[in-house]
Amino acid sequence: MEELRPSEADAFINRWSGFGDAVVRAVDFDLKHSTVTIDLEAQDGQDQWARRNVRIIVEGLTEWAFTKSERLDARVIFEAGVAWDGERALLSLDTSSSSPPDRFRNSLLYFGGARIRYQVSPLSV
């Protein structure tokens, strides 16, 4: 797995075109180990927009909101973002990276922790 660093965040989000139309396959909380794992199917801008599996893990999980409202389909992402608030890494499944940390924390679908790791693999059939 690769660690996502603040200096790489824009390139990572741009590679996946903000994760627009990505499909959330699974969200698994492991509170014993303070992690959340999000499995996505997304289009890879580095490979002619081929669909790929993207696994994102927020480690050292300390804050989150994972709420599905009536008006929101939590399975298809419109726009995702990453940001850092000091040492805290934030991942939102409905907020752009250019948003301030408070906007992430007001999101219905966000996770905050010590670090973000990711892995890209071919689409499972």
C-alpha positions as CSV (number, residue, x, y, z in Angstrom):
1,M,0.0,0.0,0.0
2,E,1.1,3.5,-0.7
3,E,0.8,6.3,1.8
4,L,-0.9,9.4,0.5
5,R,1.1,12.5,1.4
6,P,-0.2,16.1,1.4
7,S,2.2,17.0,-1.5
8,E,0.6,14.1,-3.6
9,A,-3.0,14.8,-2.8
10,D,-3.9,16.9,-5.8
11,A,-2.3,14.5,-8.3
12,F,-4.1,11.6,-6.6
13,I,-7.5,13.2,-6.7
14,N,-6.9,14.4,-10.3
15,R,-5.8,10.9,-11.4
16,W,-9.3,9.7,-10.5
17,S,-11.1,12.9,-11.7
18,G,-12.3,13.7,-8.1
19,F,-13.7,10.2,-8.0
20,G,-16.8,11.5,-9.9
21,D,-19.1,8.5,-10.6
22,A,-16.9,6.1,-8.6
23,V,-18.9,3.3,-7.0
24,V,-18.5,2.5,-3.3
25,R,-18.3,-1.3,-3.0
26,A,-17.6,-1.5,0.7
27,V,-16.9,0.5,3.8
28,D,-15.5,-1.5,6.7
29,F,-14.8,-0.1,10.1
30,D,-12.3,-1.8,12.3
31,L,-12.6,0.1,15.6
32,K,-10.3,-2.3,17.4
33,H,-7.5,-1.2,15.1
34,S,-8.8,2.3,14.5
35,T,-9.1,2.0,10.7
36,V,-11.7,2.3,8.0
37,T,-11.3,0.7,4.6
38,I,-13.2,2.0,1.6
39,D,-13.3,-0.1,-1.5
40,L,-14.1,1.9,-4.7
41,E,-14.5,1.2,-8.4
42,A,-13.2,4.3,-10.2
43,Q,-11.9,5.4,-13.5
44,D,-8.1,5.8,-13.8
45,G,-7.0,8.9,-15.7
46,Q,-3.5,7.4,-16.0
47,D,-4.8,4.4,-18.0
48,Q,-7.3,5.8,-20.5
49,W,-10.0,6.0,-17.9
50,A,-10.1,2.2,-17.4
51,R,-12.1,1.1,-14.3
52,R,-9.9,0.0,-11.4
53,N,-10.4,-1.1,-7.8
54,V,-9.1,1.5,-5.4
55,R,-8.8,0.6,-1.7
56,I,-8.4,3.5,0.6
57,I,-7.6,3.0,4.3
58,V,-7.7,5.7,6.9
59,E,-5.4,4.6,9.8
60,G,-5.4,6.0,13.3
61,L,-9.1,6.8,12.8
62,T,-10.3,9.4,15.3
63,E,-13.3,11.0,13.7
64,W,-15.9,10.2,11.1
65,A,-19.5,10.6,9.9
66,F,-21.1,8.0,7.7
67,T,-24.7,8.9,7.3
68,K,-27.1,8.1,4.4
69,S,-29.8,10.6,4.0
70,E,-32.9,10.1,2.0
71,R,-31.7,12.4,-0.7
72,L,-28.2,10.9,-0.9
73,D,-27.0,7.7,-2.6
74,A,-23.9,6.8,-0.6
75,R,-22.9,4.2,-3.2
76,V,-22.1,6.6,-6.1
77,I,-19.6,9.5,-5.4
78,F,-20.2,12.8,-7.0
79,E,-16.9,14.3,-5.8
80,A,-14.4,13.2,-3.2
81,G,-11.5,15.1,-1.6
82,V,-8.6,14.8,0.8
83,A,-7.2,17.5,3.1
84,W,-4.9,17.8,6.1
85,D,-5.8,19.8,9.2
86,G,-2.4,20.0,10.9
87,E,-1.4,16.4,11.4
88,R,-4.9,15.0,10.8
89,A,-5.7,13.5,7.4
90,L,-9.3,14.0,6.2
91,L,-11.1,12.1,3.5
92,S,-14.6,13.1,2.3
93,L,-16.8,11.2,-0.2
94,D,-18.8,14.4,-0.9
95,T,-16.5,17.4,-0.5
96,S,-13.8,18.7,-2.9
97,S,-10.2,18.9,-1.8
98,S,-10.2,22.6,-2.1
99,S,-12.7,22.9,0.8
100,P,-11.5,23.9,4.2
101,P,-11.3,21.2,7.0
102,D,-14.5,22.5,8.6
103,R,-16.4,21.7,5.4
104,F,-15.1,18.1,5.6
105,R,-16.2,17.8,9.1
106,N,-19.7,19.1,8.2
107,S,-19.9,16.4,5.5
108,L,-22.2,13.4,5.9
109,L,-19.5,11.1,4.6
110,Y,-16.0,11.8,6.0
111,F,-13.2,10.2,7.9
112,G,-10.2,11.7,9.8
113,G,-7.2,10.0,11.1
114,A,-3.4,9.8,11.3
115,R,-2.8,8.8,7.7
116,I,-4.3,7.7,4.4
117,R,-3.0,4.7,2.5
118,Y,-4.2,3.4,-0.9
119,Q,-3.9,0.5,-3.2
120,V,-4.9,0.3,-6.9
121,S,-5.6,-3.1,-8.5
122,P,-7.3,-4.4,-11.7
123,L,-11.1,-4.5,-11.6
124,S,-12.3,-7.8,-10.2
125,V,-14.7,-9.7,-12.3
